[in-house]
Amino acid sequence: CVGKRAFIAGVADDNGYGWAIAKSLAAAGAEILVGTWVPVSNVENHSWVDVLVE
């Protein structure tokens, strides 16, 4: 996936399918764009970039 970009919609927290997909693609080298609906997510409490880059 190096050099690829992926948009993953519906990521609400770090326990769902969207999160698992984003993390797997990031680990494979893809650039990730995450779409979420803020009222149902904890995005203001997460630093997803740090976790995806680990």
C-alpha positions in Angstrom: 0.0 0.0 0.0 3.0 2.3 0.0 2.1 5.5 -2.0 -1.6 4.8 -1.8 -4.3 6.9 -0.1 -7.3 5.6 1.7 -10.4 7.3 3.1 -12.1 5.4 5.9 -15.5 6.6 6.9 -17.3 5.8 10.1 -14.4 5.7 12.5 -16.0 6.5 15.9 -13.4 5.1 18.3 -10.5 2.7 18.5 -12.6 -0.4 18.9 -14.5 -0.7 15.6 -14.0 -2.1 12.2 -13.1 1.4 10.7 -10.3 1.8 13.2 -8.9 -1.7 12.5 -9.0 -1.0 8.7 -7.3 2.4 9.1 -4.6 0.9 11.4 -3.9 -2.0 9.0 -3.7 0.2 6.0 -1.4 2.7 7.8 0.8 -0.2 8.9 1.1 -1.2 5.2 2.2 2.3 4.3 -0.9 3.9 3.1 -1.7 7.6 3.7 -5.0 7.6 5.8 -7.8 10.1 5.8 -10.4 9.3 8.5 -14.1 10.5 8.3 -16.2 10.5 11.4 -19.2 12.2 12.9 -17.9 14.2 15.9 -20.9 13.8 18.2 -20.5 10.0 18.4 -16.7 9.9 18.5 -14.0 10.7 20.9 -11.8 12.5 18.3 -11.2 15.4 20.6 -9.7 13.0 23.2 -7.6 11.0 20.7 -4.4 11.6 18.9 -5.1 9.1 16.1 -2.2 10.3 14.1 0.2 9.2 16.7 -1.4 5.7 17.0 -1.6 5.2 13.2 2.0 6.1 12.7 3.3 3.8 15.5 
